[in-house]
């Protein structure tokens, strides 16, 4: 080396070459959204839902928790976790809810679906006004974009918005059975048209895509369909949801082996996870059709199964999943609260060392510190612990520092 620096024209040329790359990466990968991701999504048929559904699910879930209380403590390994889960069942049992007018609803006479769609909109608007105990976010799943069901799905969605009198707070609609990234262009066009016709604010409509057909993961050209779909859908696209049983069936898995823990499911979700990373688009695991109903032994087996599946998802970075029965809320909250409560002390201590730069047996980099902050923020959102409990272990881990760190600001003193 001669000690000579790069000429100014060379630096300028490099900047010119990378300017478009910088802009594309900033637009396509803005990072995590600041809003807390729901721990689950509850699906209820439009024929069965009413304004009291969240409260009724919480009450039924509490009854199941009473029946299997000792088993829950065994699974959680800590009675405090079970007590906190019970509190969630009493106060905020359902975070996110979809009123289903697709597979869980079936095909009915047009007049019947018209009436149920309007009523769904009215219920969604009522939840917005009802305050504590109502879902933090809610919406509908209408029929999809295939040629056979498209007209019915479009009509249903419009009637839901008519019934709601606009877009309720936290509203999102699910687009099932994604098969081609170009379908996302049609959903975007639909949102624009509905906003204009109904006098809604621009970008007030948000949607999520359901990955339940293999073509949504790998297209005919060998590319990851879901990755292209994400970037076509942003910023309206809020989440990807895995569809356990449709996907498994389409991939040729026999019914007895269909599960969100099957290798076929793991592959699909790994592609979803990689495609959505750093985009701000959430990913959600699917459901299990095994519910805690029947004899005590049958109920106990279902409780063990669902608790294990939720933990498995959490360990793999899927912080949201589907719940199809009130009994699933019991194991959902027990698993979620237990997972984050057990992770909190280590995450807090490591962040304390990161913030004050003291010696530690682990030297964390900024990216890891951001991940540790995410653990604490997700746990706080789930009410697995309080910020006071965090600060007792790590006084520097304030809510402001955690937010700044997760937002990419470093969280360190100026």
Beta strands, then each sheet from edge to edge (+ up, - down):
strand 1: 40-45
strand 2: 96-100
strand 3: 137-142
strand 4: 171-175
strand 5: 207-211
strand 6: 237-242
strand 7: 282-284
strand 8: 321-323
sheet 1: 7+ 6+ 5+ 4+ 3+ 2+ 1+ 8+
end
